[in-house]
């Protein structure tokens, strides 16, 4: 499977969310996630209300709830970092782990549930943005938002060459696998130190190849008149309706956060 | 966290996550503080890079960021189904200098968050600080301090190992402190857990980084001395 098949796969579909201007979507998604992070502990009403506009966008995007759900589980492993809170937060004992004798408190469970809820909802918003917006449009929006030229241009190049260099790395890994045949039941390869050295040499080799590629890329760009900035088509006017829609989306989150504190 | 998450990383080729904090795990003040520090350092990095490099820098840094992305796939089996792989902060800093490395790592961390939801959006400031800025300063700083004393290649490789190990450990400690300050994870649990696991991961990082520097030194020695300050080699070859 090529890397290009993994990312930026669903952004070419058509829906009101896909058609919305990235210059409205990018700041809106960011502001919404920031608003989610302001949710207080065990404020289930706020979390529930914050989920409503997000769900509406999920359905409007026609990506399918299953696709969105599946994508959100990518960020899951880090969840483990919050779990100890169940046992360390003082509060009323709910259950005790049989062997370790750790006691889980209701306070702790509430804290962890809040963190997980906030985290998951934020990931849904991020998945929506990325799945409904071509990467190039996101980067154009960043440029329009006046991020430093050199930073946006670097991110552009990273995105462009990630696939090229990534597939180069895959070829090197495949080559290593091919020369590392192993008999069943017998330990293959050398010591861990030796393996790390091989991986390091591969990284070094990849660095030299990447650098030499960047030299060729630069020469080719110069030959085509590159002067240090990407040349874009002029930004089309930002339709007021898109701005209104994005603002309304963010306003929902802000109103929820104000409402539950009031 | 990394060892646990590598196994879960979606399609087999997608680089496994490092210390990427997801959204919701940092309190709003800590997330904003992360952005403030990151934006300040990033602004400085943009100025320094614009001054010392020029339009040549963009293809170089972009391809280098793609390289760090790809180099994170360079894993090697350790034991029990786990594997070590590169995070790349120190390697980038040693090869490109701290300022270019910060921009490169920002591109890497930002794209990981956007493309793979590997790390959150609102907390991206903290993630860039932990995995890009701290690692760049430690990596480039240690290397620059030790370089004048090294008479041959071997001691420099030891320095590269130490710099890479320390940068990973610093990332882990910073992440633990931010999680604890946000009341997400108690300090007495998260600090030893992250610092302990990454003391091991850091060994892998150090070995790969040293071997990579050794390889570059052997094949393109012209890249090593200059690379630590200003990469002028773009025109070369």
Interface residues (C-beta under 8 A of the other chain):
Chain A: X1 X3 X6 X7 X8 X29 X30 X33 X34 X36 X37 X38 X71 X72 X74 X75 X76 X77 X78 X80 X81 X82 X84 X85 X88 X89 X111 X115 X116 X117 X118 X119 X120 X121 X122 X123 X126 X127 X130 X135 X138 X148 X150 X151 X153 X154 X155 X156 X157 X158 X159 X160 X161 X162 X164 X165 X166 X168 X169 X170 X172 X173 X189 X192 X193 X195 X196 X197 X198 X199 X200 X201 X202 X203 X204 X205 X206 X207 X208 X210 X211 X212 X213 X214 X215 X217 X218 X221 X226 X227 X228 X229
Chain B: X1 X4 X5 X8 X9 X10 X11 X12 X13 X14 X17 X20 X21 X22 X23 X24 X25 X26 X27 X28 X31 X42 X43 X46 X49 X50 X54 X55 X56 X57 X58 X59 X60 X61 X62 X63 X64 X65 X66 X67 X69 X70 X71 X73 X74 X75 X76 X77 X78 X79 X84 X85 X86 X91 X95 X103 X104 X106 X107 X108 X110 X111 X113 X114 X115 X116 X117 X118 X119 X120 X121 X122 X123 X179 X183 X184 X185 X186 X188 X189 X190 X193 X194 X204 X207 X208 X209 X210 X211 X212 X213 X214 X215 X216 X219 X220 X223 X233 X234 X235 X236 X237
